[in-house]
Amino acid sequence: MALCRNLFQHTLRHHLTKVPVRNLNLLEYQSKHLLRKHNVAIQDFCLIDEQGDHGLDQFQAKEYVIKAQILAGGRGKGHFNNGFKGGVHITKNKDEIPLTVKQMLGYNLITKQTPKEGIPVKKIMIAESVNIVRETYLSLLMDRQSNGPVIIASPAGGMDIEAVAEKTPHLIKTVPIDIFEGVTDKMALDIAEFLEFKGTLKQPAAEEIKKLWKLFCEVDAIQIEINPLVETDDGKVISVDAKLNFDDNAKYRQKDIFAMEDVTESDPREVEAAKYNLNYIGMTGNIGCLVNGAGLAMATMDIIKLYGGDPANFLDVGGSVKEEQVRAAFKIITSDPSVKGVLVNVFGGIVNCATIANGIVGAIKTSPLKVPLIVRLEGTNAVEARRIIQESGLPIQTAQNLDDAAQKAVQALK
């Protein structure tokens, strides 16, 4: 269980803080590749993309499921921007697959979980359809309240688990996992029984649960959601739909998995920030924020709102920031056309304020700033940082404290 203890130590530390972590998300077909690699029972499938079909000619099934591959949920009830209905289709006629794919591939799929314009579909999974007798829900995840991994199970699968929790809470079972013991045989059998797998299906269901726990540990997952985990009419237990999430802090251990990432649905500023180990979250305001530490970021955004302003982003440079990262942070913030002013609020403990100051000056000299910039630097080497800014001769307003900085930032926009 040493591997799971490592997972616990590396993952839990970040999930019990307020620091935003950009977690890796995989498309359904990618998740199924991982499940199949780790011997979890799934449907057979192949993939079609803009470069062609990959194995469709050899793929044979009694019935086929055609599924658009995007990260958003609600695909079956969605519609495309060309008027075609549904991101999930079922057919027994293989000859119908190319026509259906033509209506989906390259068009935007719009669901309740996508932006209004939808998300472009660049890949389509063709899977073997299975005759489902019953659907259940199973999830393994890192849980803050439990200070570790838990299993969440429900015999009411195939639907929104939040709705199940609200309307029928007795149908949800949460089981904390001891990282030293893992998922024991007894625990797996108890969960299988709660999921209402009976007779000869109880043991296979328990085995699938144990396989999913092993996968959870080996790939440094923070969540594996199987919805639904089904019972088929021929007596099998299969993971029909899977969603896996991973913590970026495991990237150095899971290079092959992280190389699978598809960033087409991600905010490009968020993707660019991740390249420099910066945490970025875009918002709807017009004052760009560069801070160090999530707590200080929250306070900065709150006080901007207090004085009548509206933050445009959350950008945390962290504690071990270098000048190159500061320059990258400025480029990301100012690439947003809605940003009409920038507020830098850094309290240097681990952070060297002089590093921040040199990064700011270097960024502006490389790409002149066209909006007001207010800088508040306190803590380690703050005096030297103020000297660097003052002697730069650049149009940078300095502030004495956070109140002063926020007021100047809001006023500058007026």
Secondary structure, DSSP 4 states (H G I P E B T S, - for coil): -HHHHHHHHHHHHHHTSS-----EE--HHHHHHHHHHTT-----EEEEETTEEESTTT---SSEEEEE--SSS--TT-EETTS-B-SEEEES-GGGHHHHHHHHTTSEEE-TTS-TT-EE--EEEEEE---EEEEEEEEEEEETTTTEEEEEEES--SS-HHHHHHH-GGG-EEEE--TTT-S-HHHHHHHHHHTT--GGGHHHHHHHHHHHHHHHHHTTEEEEEEEEEEEETTS-EEE-SEEEEE-GGGTTT-HHHHTT---TTS-HHHHHHHHTT-EEEE-SSSEEEEESSHHHHHHHHHHHHHTT--B-EEEE--SS--HHHHHHHHHHHHTSTT--EEEEEEEESSS-HHHHHHHHHHHHHHS---S-EEEEEEETTHHHHHHHHHHHT---EE-SSHHHHHHHHHHHH-
